[in-house]
Amino acid sequence: MRGRITQHCKHNIARGRALSVTLEELDTRLSRLEDRREIEQLIASYGPAVDTLDAAGIAALWTADGSYGIGPDVILSGAQEVAGIATLDQHQGYVRQGCAHILSPHRIDIDGTEATARGYSIVLLHDAATGQWRIERASANRWRLRKGATGWQTVHRQADLLDGAETARALLGWAEPTGATR
């Protein structure tokens, strides 16, 4: 590969073509890869942050006015309210019991400073009586993200249980699901 790039550059120089176009193309491709990697890291950071009750870490993943829809009925508004997950009795009970929020690799589509990511999440809970782990829930996820001065952050995440409902499947599809917050 390196030899082909070198040969391509020498060929362009011999023909009097500027290499800046090639370098600009490489810079654009590198920027896209860096953006994708940053989004992947953001999504991967969610599970460890909620499993360690790291409210500041959770809040950092969202824009100040970002939101998190949990099923059709719960909307957490603002980074601080989303971070409040760490203080909920039910969530703290999960952590004491032993839990793991695991997110699959997500399909990421980037359009400038806006992005959408779609994928799955599962929550595993430890059963102290049996020593076994069980799946507490499995959800479809759609993240809307925006790149700002500090990098990529979540504008909205919608997570719906994979219980056969069309809304969960729609989150994984490429068409926008119905509903103002999704």
C-alpha positions in Angstrom: 0.0 0.0 0.0 2.8 2.4 1.0 4.6 1.7 -2.3 1.4 2.5 -4.3 0.9 5.8 -2.4 4.5 6.8 -3.0 4.3 5.8 -6.7 1.0 7.8 -7.0 2.7 10.9 -5.4 5.7 10.6 -7.7 3.4 10.2 -10.7 1.4 13.4 -9.7 4.6 15.4 -9.1 6.0 14.3 -12.5 2.8 15.5 -14.2 2.8 18.8 -12.3 -0.2 18.1 -10.1 -0.3 19.5 -6.6 -0.3 17.0 -3.8 -2.5 19.2 -1.6 -5.6 17.6 -3.1 -4.4 14.2 -2.1 -3.4 15.5 1.4 -6.8 17.2 1.8 -8.6 13.9 0.8 -6.5 12.1 3.4 -7.2 14.7 6.0 -11.0 14.4 5.3 -10.8 10.6 5.6 -8.8 10.8 8.8 -11.2 13.3 10.3 -14.2 11.0 9.5 -12.4 8.1 11.1 -11.5 10.2 14.2 -15.2 11.3 14.5 -16.4 7.7 14.2 -13.9 6.5 16.8 -14.9 9.3 19.2 -18.6 8.4 18.9 -17.8 4.7 19.4 -15.8 5.6 22.6 -18.7 7.8 23.8 -21.2 5.0 23.5 -18.8 2.5 25.0 -18.3 4.8 28.0 -22.0 4.8 29.0 -22.0 1.3 30.5 -18.9 1.7 32.8 -20.2 5.2 33.9 -23.6 3.9 35.0 -22.2 0.7 36.5 -19.8 2.7 38.7 -22.4 5.4 39.6 -20.2 8.1 37.9 -22.8 10.9 37.6 -20.2 13.3 36.3 -19.1 10.8 33.7 -22.7 10.2 32.6 -23.4 13.9 32.4 -20.3 14.5 30.2 -21.8 12.2 27.5 -24.8 14.5 27.0 -25.2 18.1 25.8 -26.5 20.4 28.6 -30.0 20.2 27.1 -29.7 16.6 25.9 -32.3 14.0 26.7 -32.7 10.3 27.3 -35.9 8.4 26.5 -36.4 5.2 28.3 -39.3 3.4 26.7 -42.3 5.4 25.5 -43.1 7.0 28.9 -39.8 8.2 30.5 -37.9 11.2 29.2 -34.9 12.5 31.2 -34.2 16.1 30.1 -30.8 17.8 30.5 -27.4 16.3 31.3 -27.9 16.6 35.0 -31.2 14.8 35.0 -29.7 12.0 32.8 -26.8 11.8 35.3 -29.4 11.4 38.1 -29.7 7.8 37.0 -26.8 7.1 39.3 -28.8 8.3 42.3 -32.0 6.2 41.6 -32.7 3.6 44.3 -33.5 0.9 41.6 -30.2 1.6 39.8 -28.1 1.7 43.0 -29.7 -1.7 43.9 -28.6 -3.1 40.5 -25.1 -1.9 41.2 -25.0 -3.5 44.7 -26.4 -6.7 43.2 -23.9 -6.7 40.4 -24.8 -5.4 37.0 -23.3 -4.7 33.6 -24.7 -2.4 31.0 -23.3 -3.7 27.7 -23.7 -1.9 24.4 -23.2 -3.6 21.1 -21.2 -2.0 18.3 -23.5 0.6 16.8 -24.1 1.6 13.2 -22.9 5.2 13.0 -24.0 7.6 10.3 -22.2 11.0 10.3 -23.4 14.1 8.5 -21.1 17.0 9.3 -21.4 17.8 13.0 -24.5 15.6 13.4 -24.6 11.8 13.8 -27.0 9.0 14.4 -26.0 5.7 16.0 -28.2 2.6 16.2 -27.6 -0.6 18.1 -28.4 -2.8 21.0 -27.9 -2.7 24.7 -28.4 -5.4 27.4 -28.3 -5.2 31.1 -27.0 -8.2 33.0 -27.8 -8.8 36.7 -26.0 -11.1 39.0 -28.1 -13.5 41.1 -26.3 -14.0 44.4 -28.4 -17.0 45.3 -27.4 -19.0 42.2 -24.1 -17.2 41.4 -25.5 -16.9 37.8 -26.0 -13.9 35.6 -29.2 -13.2 33.8 -30.3 -10.7 31.1 -32.5 -8.2 32.9 -33.4 -6.4 29.6 -32.5 -6.0 26.0 -33.2 -2.8 24.2 -32.9 -1.2 20.8 -31.1 2.2 20.9 -30.9 5.2 18.7 -28.5 8.0 19.6 -28.5 11.5 18.1 -25.2 13.2 18.6 -23.7 16.6 17.8 -20.1 17.7 17.6 -19.3 20.8 19.5 -16.3 22.7 20.8 -15.5 19.9 23.3 -16.2 17.0 20.9 -19.1 14.7 20.3 -22.0 14.6 22.8 -25.4 13.0 23.0 -28.4 15.2 22.0 -30.9 12.4 22.5 -30.8 8.7 23.2 -33.9 6.6 22.9 -33.8 3.0 24.3 -36.9 0.8 23.9 -37.3 -2.7 25.2 -37.1 -5.4 22.5 -40.5 -6.8 23.5 -41.9 -7.2 20.0 -43.2 -3.6 19.8 -42.7 -1.9 16.5 -41.2 1.2 18.1 -38.1 -0.7 19.2 -37.6 -2.2 15.8 -38.1 1.2 14.2 -35.2 2.6 16.3 -32.9 0.1 14.5 -34.2 1.0 11.1 -33.0 3.7 8.8 -36.3 5.6 8.7 -37.0 8.0 11.5 -39.5 6.5 13.9 -42.7 8.5 14.8 -42.7 10.6 17.9 -41.2 14.1 18.5 -38.4 12.9 20.8 -37.2 9.9 18.8 
